[in-house]
Amino acid sequence: MSNNKEHKKSKSESGLELRMEVLGEEYVKNAMTNATDFTRPYEEMANEFVWGAIWARPELPRKTKSLVTVAILTALHLPDELKLHLQAALRNGCTKEEIREVLLQAAVYAGVPAAREGFKIAREVLG
């Protein structure tokens, strides 16, 4: 074996990079820096599983994954995560109009109150 062989990134390493691209370097570095002994396993799991195994799958483009995520977070009434992923959706190439349509779709399938909150949060994030 050659010592010059290129290092193959682990799912954790590649997930961390993808997480920074999608959520923003500042957000992810802050999450990793502020991790405690108690929360570090969660952050590591997020890097490896959420980002390195699921978001890294090539079958759906990032833009589509972002729109699906916005719909799910709206339906689940998770405002902090929704704010984060609305910013990520813009970073992944989603337009305000596409986000609006996802929120309208969420109104039908997740309920009008959930969509109302989604629109409220989107207005804060998108301007």
C-alpha positions as CSV (number, residue, x, y, z in Angstrom):
1,M,0.0,0.0,0.0
2,S,1.2,3.4,-0.9
3,N,1.3,6.2,1.7
4,N,0.3,8.6,-1.1
5,K,-3.1,7.0,-1.4
6,E,-5.8,9.6,-1.2
7,H,-7.7,9.6,2.1
8,K,-11.2,8.4,1.6
9,K,-13.6,10.6,3.6
10,S,-15.8,9.0,6.2
11,K,-19.5,9.7,6.2
12,S,-18.9,11.8,9.2
13,E,-16.3,14.0,7.5
14,S,-18.2,14.3,4.2
15,G,-21.4,14.9,6.2
16,L,-19.8,17.7,8.1
17,E,-18.7,19.4,4.9
18,L,-22.2,19.0,3.3
19,R,-23.9,20.2,6.5
20,M,-21.7,23.4,6.3
21,E,-22.5,23.9,2.6
22,V,-26.3,23.6,3.2
23,L,-26.7,25.2,6.6
24,G,-23.9,27.6,6.5
25,E,-20.4,27.3,7.9
26,E,-21.0,29.7,10.8
27,Y,-24.0,27.8,12.1
28,V,-22.3,24.4,11.9
29,K,-19.0,25.5,13.4
30,N,-21.0,27.1,16.3
31,A,-23.0,23.9,16.8
32,M,-19.8,21.8,16.9
33,T,-17.8,24.3,19.0
34,N,-20.6,24.6,21.6
35,A,-21.2,20.8,21.8
36,T,-20.8,19.4,25.3
37,D,-20.0,15.9,26.3
38,F,-23.7,15.4,26.5
39,T,-24.6,16.9,23.1
40,R,-21.5,15.9,21.1
41,P,-22.9,12.4,20.2
42,Y,-26.0,14.1,18.7
43,E,-23.9,16.4,16.6
44,E,-21.7,13.5,15.4
45,M,-24.8,11.5,14.6
46,A,-26.2,14.4,12.6
47,N,-23.0,14.7,10.6
48,E,-22.7,11.0,9.8
49,F,-26.3,10.0,9.4
50,V,-28.4,13.0,8.5
51,W,-25.8,14.7,6.3
52,G,-23.3,11.9,5.4
53,A,-25.8,9.2,4.7
54,I,-29.2,10.8,3.8
55,W,-28.6,14.3,2.5
56,A,-25.6,12.9,0.5
57,R,-27.7,10.5,-1.5
58,P,-27.7,11.5,-5.1
59,E,-31.2,10.4,-6.1
60,L,-32.8,13.8,-5.2
61,P,-31.2,17.2,-5.9
62,R,-30.5,19.4,-2.9
63,K,-33.2,21.8,-4.0
64,T,-35.8,19.1,-3.9
65,K,-34.6,17.9,-0.5
66,S,-34.8,21.4,0.8
67,L,-38.4,21.8,-0.4
68,V,-39.4,18.5,1.2
69,T,-37.7,19.5,4.4
70,V,-39.5,22.8,4.5
71,A,-42.8,21.0,4.0
72,I,-42.1,18.5,6.8
73,L,-40.9,21.1,9.3
74,T,-43.9,23.2,8.6
75,A,-46.2,20.2,9.2
76,L,-44.4,19.4,12.4
77,H,-44.5,23.0,13.7
78,L,-40.8,23.2,14.3
79,P,-40.1,26.9,13.9
80,D,-36.4,27.0,14.7
81,E,-35.6,24.2,12.3
82,L,-37.9,25.8,9.7
83,K,-36.0,29.1,9.9
84,L,-32.7,27.3,9.5
85,H,-33.9,25.2,6.5
86,L,-35.6,28.2,4.8
87,Q,-32.2,29.8,4.7
88,A,-30.7,26.5,3.5
89,A,-33.4,26.3,0.8
90,L,-32.3,29.6,-0.6
91,R,-28.7,28.4,-0.5
92,N,-29.8,25.3,-2.4
93,G,-31.3,27.3,-5.2
94,C,-35.0,27.4,-4.2
95,T,-36.9,30.5,-5.1
96,K,-39.3,32.4,-2.9
97,E,-42.1,31.3,-5.2
98,E,-41.3,27.6,-4.9
99,I,-41.2,28.0,-1.1
100,R,-44.5,29.7,-1.2
101,E,-46.0,26.9,-3.2
102,V,-44.7,24.3,-0.7
103,L,-46.3,26.2,2.1
104,L,-49.6,26.3,0.3
105,Q,-49.3,22.6,-0.3
106,A,-48.6,22.2,3.4
107,A,-51.9,24.0,4.2
108,V,-53.8,21.4,2.4
109,Y,-52.1,18.3,3.8
110,A,-50.8,19.6,7.2
111,G,-53.5,22.1,8.0
112,V,-54.0,25.8,7.7
113,P,-52.6,26.7,11.1
114,A,-49.3,24.9,10.3
115,A,-49.0,26.7,7.0
116,R,-49.9,30.1,8.6
117,E,-47.0,29.6,11.0
118,G,-44.8,28.5,8.1
119,F,-45.7,31.7,6.1
120,K,-45.1,33.8,9.2
121,I,-41.6,32.3,9.6
122,A,-40.9,32.5,5.9
123,R,-41.8,36.2,5.8
124,E,-39.2,36.7,8.6
125,V,-36.5,34.8,6.8
126,L,-37.2,35.7,3.2
127,G,-38.2,39.3,3.7
